[in-house]
């Protein structure tokens, strides 16, 4: 429940050494640049460095060219590539020009092949018609037009029966079109063409030397063979080119990615006369090694400051959690990053979310299935939620074992429970009246413990932030904790166990005084922190406002605790939904129908409950837990690193 310590580093050096410093910061993979103007009080002579970044353009050119040849570039850490910027740019120009020539030729041949195939398909509709295209096209006093028209349009030709020139001679037809020709005399050409155009006639352009349909098809097939052979030769050239250049291209591409990424650091650089100023953040554990590397650059001077001494600059946050807890950083980041000086709630979320989910989703079979589904979601789709479903499914399996439920079969584990726990049947019968009462009371206890634990975390977090007013006198501080815990424990002991603890001393010191402290939070806070109120303190206005605030606080204690009843409610909902599934299965009337109904029913219940439980548990954490201690207005630590792309060859 903490964040890693970071240090602020301010670097000053001569402009001639700027590229060395930028490369050092980028290669380190741990440097988070920040605005230098925020780190200095006197920035009158600071001038932002206006640096043009042309690397993005070269990267895009390489990516586009590689895509034309059918492969995607991948970032790999350059090892032996010592080429300078000019050499990289020169290579990009060579690669792009060479690629363009090959790609253009390939595209042109592909278009010709496609055109040949279309023409072969078209002329196929005229085979066996005994037409000589060459002779017909040479007619002097009539113009032939070969092509096709939709079946609907062919049926409309009867509307032009009074025009002797609107004649269409079909040769073949298919389900959508008629293939044939119409002929126009010169003086009627425009009108007849306009009519057939309105009928969606599509003309088939045939060269004058085509000959018969059979001869034309044969010549097209010869052209197609030639184009395909030439395309194969071009593809071989492309393959040879890629064999020679692929590794080198990836190396130069990776170099460009580094130059582009490191160039982002220059956006934060300020010029100061002939010097530069660069500031940023590094993990405290790497500060010593980073400083030694800076010492190798002669003109550079630097200073290192602890992040805790620069809280006003909002140091970036590196969350520090063990592997299991780290899974739940996904939910915390959705709400907001923790501030540098507050408690990281990820551990709290990991415990409560996994526990509540298991209680609400208790079923051995469905829990194991959910864990497997979560694993597959992460393995093949890299979905963050998939990793979270794995421990949640395991938790559901554990509680399902305690409930004795396996895919809704509530008595499948009776013998196991009898052997392990010495009971006559299952350990816990969810739908019995006594069990329902226990579930309700247990849910309230869970809510009480969770809220009390949240208050303790708030006290610790507030002390860490040196916010004494919130730590001691707020509704979630020491005063609120004493009031809430004392009131609940006192009522439980008095009402359920008959222990008369609610005596005047108990009420005054553990309930009344903490409530008064909450009421007087602001003046007590100013007193203990030795702050002065800038304006005259208006007691009447303050008392009226605080009265309603305290009333709201007391009401929220009740509503927030009762909100946890949803934990127990979903235990009953699961049992009820599975009861419906078994009722429908029994109505099927045969073994096959029974099995299908059970499988489908379990699938629907599992999907529906997984979604609803995930949302409800997240709601409990966000609204009942986070609202008590978590600010979440921090910013993530984002060091400048070269972009890494997935290889998809």
Order of alpha helices (4+ residues) and beta strands (2+ residues): beta-beta-alpha-beta-beta-alpha-alpha-alpha-beta-alpha-beta-beta-alpha-beta-alpha-beta-beta-alpha-beta-beta-alpha-alpha-alpha-alpha-alpha-alpha-alpha-alpha-alpha-alpha-alpha-alpha-alpha-alpha-alpha
